[in-house]
Amino acid sequence: MAVWDDLTGQDDAIAVVRSAAEAATASGPAADAARGMTHSWLITGPPGSGRSNLAYAFATALLSPGTPEGDLATQRQVEARTHPDLAVLSTERVIISIDEVRSLVSSSQFAPSVGRYRVMVIEDADRMTERTSNVLLKALEEPPERTVWILCAPSDADLLPTIRSRVRTVRLKVPAVADVARLIERRDGVDPAAAERAARHAQSHIGMAHRLATNEEARRRREQTLDLALGIRSVSDAVLAAATLLDVAGADAKAITEERDAEEREHALRSLGIEPGGAIPPALRGQLRQLEEDQKRRATRSLRDGIDRILTDLLSLYRDVMMLQLGSGSELVNVELGDRLTALSAHTSPAATLAAMDAVTTARERIDGNVAPALALEAMLTTILRGGAARKGTDL
């Protein structure tokens, strides 16, 4: 089926879920079990490896009636999240609320209406708190016969042990740069050189590779991030660079959410029968306020994601410096900065570069712990500077 075509570099994982989906065409639970089909699954893998893509491909295969025409129709419904036997929990918030999970668990009790299964997908299942996870646990312990749960998380360690013991885990790996480049070239119609550069800069993150290949502003913001990091010479430079990096992350988050927010508001007004620019009746203002609150929560998460992308790019920078210092011969992520990276590697030690990478990791942990991003970034850059990651022979 074409449903598996966009899953690149994950042949082993595809083979597992495809075999299970084929078991669904057999009759009876015993036949399902014999072919590896089970009622609950956990798909794990690093960001950008295609966890949700595999989950929805699996859902499509389970919901399909088995004919080519039906497969295509089901695929379109799953992509639009409109299939009557598919329920999806995809949060735009920092955490998944207990009410959202309760609602999903309640709907999982219904029998399938048009397909063989009712499929429940939870993206970012690692965003559930312990109390919320316990609500889901009860559903996994006693699921209806034809309900299938598919959870997605970076690692099985991100979920409670009781959850992990009740799911079958499928692990994804980081796809090769060449595989991601071929996918971007074929799917987005970009030239091979641009696709390879985007895949390399994204470090095989499929979604980010797509964005870098198709968005000039995203590429410019990434270049600005690395240029700032390479240009720090003093504490004042570090403080100014931290503020600029936060602005870059904010601009990146705004670019992602602004267009979507406008489309959602226009759709909401249209569904309520209000003309663009028209007055909003008092009775309907509550619904629009709820939409605005959801969009603010999404903006908060998008900002955090933007900062995380910046930190990932910085890690790639210091990783390249380390590879040059150790003479490993490994391909650089930032080949275009080869001369500047070579100069930096010659004026710092591997220990200093490792300390810089540790500082980036610490900044990420602090931001996850709700430390003000500006303070975390300032501390990170100052630590890198004073820890010896700056060039020797300066007045630092």
C-alpha positions as CSV (number, residue, x, y, z in Angstrom):
1,M,0.0,0.0,0.0
2,A,1.1,3.6,-0.6
3,V,0.3,4.2,3.0
4,W,3.9,3.1,3.9
5,D,5.6,5.1,1.3
6,D,6.5,8.2,3.4
7,L,8.1,6.1,6.2
8,T,11.7,6.3,5.3
9,G,14.5,4.2,6.9
10,Q,12.2,2.2,9.2
11,D,11.9,-1.1,7.3
12,D,12.1,-3.3,10.5
13,A,9.4,-1.3,12.3
14,I,7.2,-1.3,9.2
15,A,7.5,-5.1,8.9
16,V,6.3,-5.5,12.4
17,V,3.1,-3.4,12.2
18,R,2.4,-4.4,8.6
19,S,2.4,-8.1,9.6
20,A,0.1,-7.2,12.5
21,A,-2.2,-5.3,10.2
22,E,-2.3,-8.2,7.8
23,A,-3.4,-10.4,10.7
24,A,-6.4,-8.2,11.1
25,T,-7.8,-9.7,7.8
26,A,-7.9,-13.1,9.4
27,S,-11.0,-14.1,11.4
28,G,-11.0,-14.3,15.2
29,P,-8.8,-13.1,18.0
30,A,-6.7,-16.3,17.9
31,A,-5.6,-15.6,14.4
32,D,-4.7,-12.1,15.4
33,A,-2.5,-13.3,18.2
34,A,-0.8,-15.8,16.1
35,R,0.3,-13.1,13.7
36,G,1.4,-10.6,16.4
37,M,-1.7,-8.5,16.6
38,T,-2.5,-7.0,20.0
39,H,-4.8,-4.4,21.4
40,S,-2.2,-1.8,22.6
41,W,1.0,-0.5,20.9
42,L,3.7,1.9,21.8
43,I,5.8,3.5,19.0
44,T,9.0,5.1,20.3
45,G,11.8,6.9,18.5
46,P,13.7,10.2,18.5
47,P,12.1,13.4,17.4
48,G,11.5,13.5,13.6
49,S,11.9,9.7,13.1
50,G,8.2,9.4,12.1
51,R,6.4,8.1,15.1
52,S,3.1,9.7,14.3
53,N,3.4,8.9,10.6
54,L,3.9,5.2,11.4
55,A,1.0,5.3,13.9
56,Y,-1.4,6.7,11.3
57,A,-0.2,4.4,8.6
58,F,-0.9,1.5,11.0
59,A,-4.3,2.9,11.7
60,T,-5.0,3.2,8.0
61,A,-4.1,-0.4,7.5
62,L,-6.3,-1.5,10.4
63,L,-9.3,0.5,9.3
64,S,-9.1,-0.2,5.6
65,P,-11.7,-2.6,4.1
66,G,-9.0,-4.3,2.1
67,T,-9.6,-3.0,-1.5
68,P,-7.4,-0.5,-3.3
69,E,-10.2,2.0,-3.6
70,G,-11.1,1.5,0.1
71,D,-7.4,1.8,1.1
72,L,-7.2,5.2,-0.7
73,A,-10.4,6.4,0.8
74,T,-9.5,5.3,4.2
75,Q,-6.0,6.9,3.9
76,R,-7.6,10.3,3.0
77,Q,-10.0,10.0,5.9
78,V,-7.2,9.2,8.4
79,E,-5.1,12.1,7.0
80,A,-8.0,14.4,7.6
81,R,-8.7,12.8,11.0
82,T,-12.3,12.3,9.9
83,H,-12.6,8.5,9.9
84,P,-15.5,7.5,12.2
85,D,-13.5,4.7,13.8
86,L,-10.4,6.8,14.5
87,A,-10.0,9.0,17.6
88,V,-6.9,11.1,18.0
89,L,-5.4,12.9,21.1
90,S,-2.9,15.4,19.8
91,T,-2.3,18.2,22.3
92,E,-0.9,21.7,21.6
93,R,-0.2,22.2,25.3
94,V,2.8,21.4,27.4
95,I,0.9,18.5,29.1
96,I,-2.0,16.3,28.2
97,S,-4.9,17.0,30.6
98,I,-6.7,14.3,32.5
99,D,-10.1,15.4,31.0
100,E,-8.8,14.8,27.5
101,V,-7.7,11.3,28.4
102,R,-11.0,10.5,30.2
103,S,-12.9,11.7,27.1
104,L,-10.8,9.4,24.8
105,V,-11.2,6.4,27.2
106,S,-14.9,6.9,27.2
107,S,-15.1,7.0,23.3
108,S,-12.9,3.8,23.2
109,Q,-15.8,1.8,24.6
110,F,-17.8,2.2,21.4
111,A,-17.8,-0.6,18.9
112,P,-16.4,0.2,15.4
113,S,-19.0,1.6,13.0
114,V,-17.6,0.8,9.6
115,G,-14.3,-1.0,10.1
116,R,-13.0,-4.0,11.9
117,Y,-11.4,-2.0,14.6
118,R,-11.7,1.3,16.6
119,V,-8.3,2.9,16.7
120,M,-7.2,5.3,19.4
121,V,-4.0,7.3,18.8
122,I,-2.3,9.4,21.4
123,E,0.6,11.5,20.1
124,D,3.2,12.7,22.6
125,A,2.0,10.2,25.3
126,D,5.0,11.2,27.3
127,R,3.2,14.5,28.1
128,M,0.8,12.7,30.4
129,T,1.3,13.1,34.2
130,E,1.2,10.1,36.5
131,R,-2.4,10.7,37.5
132,T,-3.5,11.0,33.8
133,S,-1.5,7.9,32.9
134,N,-3.4,5.9,35.5
135,V,-6.7,6.8,33.8
136,L,-5.4,5.4,30.6
137,L,-4.0,2.3,32.4
138,K,-7.5,1.2,33.3
139,A,-8.5,1.3,29.6
140,L,-5.5,-0.8,28.6
141,E,-6.1,-3.4,31.3
142,E,-9.7,-4.1,30.1
143,P,-10.0,-3.0,26.5
144,P,-13.0,-3.8,24.3
145,E,-12.3,-6.7,21.9
146,R,-12.0,-4.6,18.8
147,T,-10.3,-1.4,20.1
148,V,-6.7,-0.8,19.4
149,W,-4.6,1.8,21.2
150,I,-1.5,3.3,19.6
151,L,0.7,5.5,21.8
152,C,3.7,7.6,20.6
153,A,6.6,8.7,22.8
154,P,10.3,9.4,22.4
155,S,11.2,6.5,24.7
156,D,9.4,3.7,26.6
157,A,11.1,5.1,29.7
158,D,8.9,8.2,29.4
159,L,5.8,6.2,30.4
160,L,4.9,4.5,33.6
161,P,6.2,0.9,34.0
162,T,2.6,-0.3,34.4
163,I,1.8,1.3,31.0
164,R,4.9,-0.3,29.4
165,S,3.9,-3.7,30.6
166,R,0.6,-3.6,28.8
167,V,1.8,-2.5,25.3
168,R,3.8,-3.9,22.5
169,T,6.7,-1.6,21.8
170,V,8.0,-0.8,18.2
171,R,11.2,1.2,18.2
172,L,12.2,3.5,15.4
173,K,15.7,4.6,14.6
174,V,17.2,7.8,13.3
175,P,16.9,7.5,9.5
176,A,20.0,8.1,7.4
177,V,20.5,11.6,5.9
178,A,20.4,10.1,2.4
179,D,17.1,8.4,3.0
180,V,15.5,11.7,4.4
181,A,17.0,13.6,1.5
182,R,15.4,11.2,-1.1
183,L,12.1,11.5,0.7
184,I,12.2,15.4,0.7
185,E,13.3,15.4,-2.9
186,R,10.5,13.2,-4.0
187,R,7.7,14.5,-1.8
188,D,8.5,18.3,-1.9
189,G,10.0,18.6,-5.3
190,V,13.3,20.2,-4.3
191,D,16.6,19.7,-6.0
192,P,18.9,17.0,-4.7
193,A,21.5,19.4,-3.3
194,A,18.9,21.4,-1.3
195,A,17.3,18.2,-0.1
196,E,20.6,16.8,1.1
197,R,21.5,20.1,2.9
198,A,18.1,20.3,4.6
199,A,18.3,16.7,5.8
200,R,21.8,17.1,7.1
201,H,21.1,20.4,8.9
202,A,17.9,18.8,10.4
203,Q,20.0,15.8,11.5
204,S,17.5,13.5,9.8
205,H,14.5,15.1,11.5
206,I,11.9,14.6,8.7
207,G,9.6,17.5,9.7
208,M,12.4,20.0,10.2
209,A,14.1,18.8,7.0
210,H,10.9,19.6,5.1
211,R,10.7,23.0,6.7
212,L,14.4,23.9,5.9
213,A,14.0,22.7,2.4
214,T,10.9,24.8,1.7
215,N,11.2,27.8,3.9
216,E,13.9,30.4,3.3
217,E,13.2,32.2,6.5
218,A,13.7,29.0,8.5
219,R,17.1,28.6,6.8
220,R,18.0,32.2,7.6
221,R,17.1,31.9,11.2
222,R,19.3,28.7,11.6
223,E,22.3,30.5,10.0
224,Q,21.8,33.4,12.3
225,T,21.8,31.1,15.4
226,L,25.1,29.5,14.5
227,D,26.7,32.8,13.5
228,L,25.8,34.3,16.9
229,A,27.3,31.3,18.7
230,L,30.5,31.6,16.7
231,G,30.8,35.3,17.3
232,I,30.7,35.5,21.1
233,R,33.9,37.0,22.5
234,S,32.8,38.5,25.9
235,V,30.2,38.2,28.6
236,S,28.3,41.2,27.1
237,D,28.3,39.3,23.8
238,A,26.8,36.3,25.5
239,V,24.0,38.3,27.1
240,L,23.1,40.0,23.9
241,A,23.3,36.8,22.0
242,A,20.9,35.1,24.4
243,A,18.4,37.9,23.9
244,T,18.8,37.6,20.1
245,L,18.4,33.8,20.2
246,L,15.2,34.2,22.2
247,D,13.9,36.6,19.6
248,V,14.9,34.1,16.8
249,A,13.0,31.4,18.6
250,G,10.0,33.7,19.1
251,A,10.0,34.6,15.4
252,D,10.2,30.9,14.4
253,A,7.3,30.0,16.7
254,K,5.2,32.9,15.4
255,A,5.9,31.9,11.8
256,I,4.6,28.4,12.5
257,T,1.5,29.4,14.5
258,E,0.4,32.8,13.1
259,E,-1.0,31.4,9.8
260,R,-2.7,28.5,11.5
261,D,-4.3,30.7,14.2
262,A,-5.8,32.9,11.5
263,E,-7.2,29.9,9.6
264,E,-8.7,28.5,12.8
265,R,-10.3,31.8,13.7
266,E,-11.7,32.2,10.2
267,H,-13.1,28.7,10.2
268,A,-14.6,29.2,13.7
269,L,-16.3,32.4,12.6
270,R,-17.6,30.8,9.4
271,S,-19.0,27.8,11.3
272,L,-20.8,30.1,13.7
273,G,-22.3,32.0,10.7
274,I,-20.4,35.2,11.3
275,E,-19.1,37.2,8.3
276,P,-15.4,38.2,8.3
277,G,-15.2,41.6,10.2
278,G,-18.7,41.2,11.5
279,A,-19.8,41.8,15.1
280,I,-19.6,38.8,17.4
281,P,-22.8,38.2,19.4
282,P,-22.2,38.1,23.1
283,A,-23.6,34.5,23.3
284,L,-20.8,33.3,21.0
285,R,-17.9,35.2,22.5
286,G,-17.2,32.4,25.0
287,Q,-16.4,29.9,22.2
288,L,-13.9,32.3,20.6
289,R,-12.3,33.0,23.9
290,Q,-11.7,29.3,24.4
291,L,-10.2,29.2,20.9
292,E,-7.9,32.1,21.8
293,E,-6.8,30.4,25.0
294,D,-6.0,27.2,23.2
295,Q,-3.9,29.2,20.7
296,K,-2.0,30.9,23.5
297,R,-1.2,27.5,25.0
298,R,0.0,26.4,21.6
299,A,2.1,29.5,21.2
300,T,3.8,28.7,24.6
301,R,4.6,25.2,23.4
302,S,5.8,26.5,20.0
303,L,8.2,28.9,21.7
304,R,9.6,26.1,23.7
305,D,9.9,24.0,20.6
306,G,11.7,26.9,18.9
307,I,14.2,27.2,21.7
308,D,14.8,23.5,21.6
309,R,15.5,23.6,17.9
310,I,18.1,26.3,18.6
311,L,19.7,24.2,21.2
312,T,19.8,21.2,18.9
313,D,21.5,23.4,16.2
314,L,24.1,24.5,18.8
315,L,24.7,20.9,19.8
316,S,25.4,20.1,16.1
317,L,27.9,23.0,16.0
318,Y,29.9,21.7,19.0
319,R,29.6,18.1,17.8
320,D,31.3,19.2,14.5
321,V,34.0,20.9,16.5
322,M,34.6,17.8,18.5
323,M,34.8,15.6,15.4
324,L,37.5,17.9,14.0
325,Q,39.4,17.9,17.3
326,L,39.4,14.1,17.5
327,G,40.1,13.7,13.8
328,S,37.3,11.1,13.5
329,G,36.8,11.8,9.8
330,S,33.0,11.8,10.4
331,E,30.9,13.9,8.0
332,L,30.1,17.3,9.5
333,V,26.5,18.5,10.0
334,N,27.5,22.1,9.2
335,V,29.8,21.6,6.2
336,E,29.2,25.1,5.0
337,L,31.0,26.5,8.1
338,G,34.0,24.3,7.7
339,D,36.6,27.0,7.8
340,R,35.2,28.7,10.9
341,L,34.8,25.3,12.7
342,T,38.3,24.3,11.8
343,A,39.6,27.6,13.3
344,L,37.6,27.1,16.5
345,S,38.7,23.5,16.9
346,A,42.3,24.6,16.6
347,H,42.0,27.1,19.4
348,T,40.0,25.0,21.9
349,S,40.4,21.6,23.6
350,P,38.1,18.6,23.4
351,A,37.4,19.0,27.1
352,A,36.2,22.6,26.6
353,T,34.0,21.5,23.7
354,L,32.5,18.7,25.8
355,A,31.8,21.3,28.5
356,A,30.0,23.4,25.9
357,M,27.8,20.5,25.0
358,D,27.0,19.8,28.6
359,A,26.1,23.5,29.0
360,V,23.6,23.2,26.2
361,T,22.1,20.1,27.8
362,T,21.8,21.8,31.1
363,A,20.0,24.8,29.5
364,R,17.5,22.4,28.0
365,E,16.9,20.8,31.4
366,R,16.5,24.1,33.1
367,I,13.9,25.3,30.5
368,D,12.0,22.1,30.9
369,G,12.0,22.9,34.6
370,N,10.3,26.3,33.9
371,V,13.4,28.4,34.3
372,A,13.0,31.7,32.4
373,P,14.4,30.9,28.9
374,A,16.4,34.2,28.7
375,L,18.2,33.3,32.0
376,A,18.8,29.8,30.9
377,L,20.3,30.9,27.6
378,E,22.4,33.6,29.2
379,A,23.8,31.1,31.7
380,M,24.5,28.6,28.9
381,L,26.5,31.0,26.7
382,T,28.4,32.5,29.7
383,T,29.3,29.0,30.9
384,I,30.5,28.1,27.4
385,L,32.5,31.3,27.2
386,R,34.2,31.0,30.7
387,G,34.5,27.2,30.5
388,G,37.2,27.5,27.8
389,A,35.1,27.1,24.7
390,A,36.2,30.5,23.6
391,R,39.3,30.9,21.5
392,K,42.7,30.8,23.2
393,G,44.7,34.0,23.2
394,T,41.8,36.4,23.7
395,D,41.3,38.8,26.6
396,L,38.6,36.6,28.2
